[in-house]
Amino acid sequence: MKEKSLYKPIVFELLADKFTIKELQDAYEVILGVEIDNRNFRRKVIAKKYVIALDEKQVGISKKPSQLYRFSKEMYQKTYKESYLINI
C-alpha cells in the first residue's frame, strides 16, 4: 500500500469527499510511516490540478477553520501521466 499510494490516488478514497490539506497529509504520514514537511507538502498538493479548493471552510472548529478541498477524479484522469502522484 505504501508504494501504491505514491502513484495511485488511493489515499483520496480513505478521506471524506471534502478534506483539509492537513487531513491529507496525516493520511500520507500514516500510510508511509514518515513525517512530512508541512510547507513542502502543502505547496506540492495545492499545485496539483486534481486537488480543488472549495469556497468552504471547516465548521465547528474552535480555532481558525481550514480551507476545504476535494479530489477531482475526472481532472486526475485527464492530467495523469506515468509518474508519482506525490513526491515526498
C-alpha positions in Angstrom: 0.0 0.0 0.0 2.9 2.3 0.7 4.3 2.2 -2.8 0.9 2.2 -4.5 -0.2 5.3 -2.6 2.6 7.3 -4.2 1.4 6.8 -7.8 -2.3 5.9 -7.4 -5.0 8.1 -5.8 -6.0 5.5 -3.3 -5.4 7.9 -0.3 -8.3 10.0 -1.5 -10.6 7.0 -1.1 -9.8 7.0 2.6 -10.8 10.6 3.1 -14.2 12.3 3.2 -15.4 14.0 0.0 -14.3 17.3 1.5 -11.0 17.3 3.3 -8.2 19.7 4.5 -4.6 19.5 3.4 -3.7 18.5 7.0 -6.1 15.5 6.8 -4.5 14.5 3.5 -1.0 14.9 4.9 -1.9 12.9 8.0 -3.2 10.1 5.8 0.0 10.0 3.8 2.1 10.1 7.0 0.2 7.1 8.5 0.4 5.1 5.2 4.1 5.8 4.6 5.2 5.8 8.2 7.2 9.0 7.8 6.9 12.6 8.9 6.3 15.0 6.0 7.3 18.7 6.0 4.1 20.8 6.1 5.1 23.6 3.8 6.5 21.5 1.0 3.6 19.1 1.2 1.0 21.9 1.1 2.8 23.6 -1.8 3.0 20.4 -3.9 -0.6 19.3 -3.2 -2.1 22.7 -4.0 -0.2 22.8 -7.3 -2.0 19.6 -8.4 -4.9 20.4 -10.7 -6.9 17.5 -9.4 -7.0 18.8 -5.8 -9.6 21.5 -6.0 -10.1 24.3 -3.4 -13.7 24.8 -2.4 -15.3 28.0 -1.2 -15.8 26.4 2.2 -14.0 26.1 5.4 -14.2 23.7 8.3 -17.2 24.1 10.6 -17.4 23.6 14.4 -13.7 24.3 14.9 -12.7 26.5 17.9 -9.5 27.8 16.2 -9.1 29.2 12.7 -11.0 26.9 10.3 -9.0 25.4 7.5 -9.8 25.6 3.8 -11.6 22.5 2.4 -10.6 20.7 -0.8 -11.9 17.9 -2.9 -10.3 15.3 -5.2 -11.4 15.5 -8.9 -11.2 12.1 -10.4 -12.1 13.5 -13.8 -9.3 16.0 -13.7 -6.9 13.4 -12.4 -7.7 11.1 -15.3 -7.2 14.0 -17.8 -3.8 15.0 -16.4 -2.4 11.7 -15.2 1.0 10.7 -16.5 3.0 7.7 -15.5 4.7 9.4 -12.6 4.4 9.8 -8.9 1.2 11.3 -7.6 3.1 12.9 -4.8 6.8 13.3 -4.3 7.9 13.4 -0.7 
